[in-house]
Amino acid sequence: MVKKRSKKKIKVSPISLTLHNNNIKRIVERLCSYYNEERMKGKDSTMILNGINQFFITEQQKPELLLSWKMDCKR
């Protein structure tokens, strides 16, 4: 016997979806900016990406921490 899945619609407010998209946009912009800055310093792209990857692993992939990490790097 196969159980049928219930098709519940998850309601997401347009405001929360917009906020989520804005956060993703900010993260991507800062990642690109960080990558470009490090490349201009002569760092190898593999090193830069490994550093970003290690940050995500260490911080359990919390994007808000990435934003604060990026701000700390600029200081």
C-alpha positions in Angstrom: 0.0 0.0 0.0 1.3 3.4 -1.0 0.5 6.4 1.2 -0.5 9.6 -0.5 1.4 12.7 0.4 -0.7 15.6 1.5 -0.2 18.6 -0.7 0.0 21.4 1.8 0.9 24.8 0.5 3.4 26.7 2.5 2.5 30.3 2.7 5.4 32.7 2.5 4.7 36.4 2.7 6.0 38.5 -0.1 7.9 40.6 2.5 9.8 37.6 3.9 10.6 36.4 0.4 11.9 39.8 -0.5 14.0 40.0 2.7 15.4 36.5 2.0 16.3 37.5 -1.6 17.9 40.7 -0.4 20.0 38.8 2.1 21.1 36.4 -0.6 21.9 39.3 -2.9 24.0 41.0 -0.2 25.9 37.8 0.5 26.7 37.2 -3.2 27.8 40.8 -3.7 30.1 40.6 -0.7 31.5 37.3 -1.7 32.2 38.6 -5.2 33.8 41.8 -3.8 35.9 39.8 -1.4 37.0 37.4 -4.1 38.0 40.3 -6.4 39.9 42.2 -3.7 41.9 39.1 -2.8 42.7 38.4 -6.5 43.9 42.0 -6.8 46.3 41.2 -3.9 47.7 38.4 -6.0 46.1 35.5 -4.1 45.3 32.3 -6.0 41.6 31.8 -6.7 41.7 28.3 -5.3 43.1 29.6 -2.0 40.4 32.2 -1.8 37.6 29.7 -2.5 39.1 27.3 0.0 39.1 30.0 2.6 35.5 30.9 2.0 34.6 27.2 2.1 36.4 26.6 5.4 34.6 29.6 6.8 31.2 28.1 5.9 32.2 24.7 7.3 33.5 26.2 10.6 30.4 28.4 11.1 28.0 25.7 10.0 26.9 27.7 6.9 25.3 30.6 8.6 25.1 33.4 6.0 24.6 36.1 8.6 28.0 35.2 10.0 29.5 35.5 6.6 28.3 39.1 6.4 29.9 40.0 9.7 33.1 38.1 8.7 33.3 40.1 5.5 32.9 43.3 7.4 35.7 42.3 9.8 38.0 41.6 6.8 37.5 45.1 5.6 38.7 46.6 8.9 
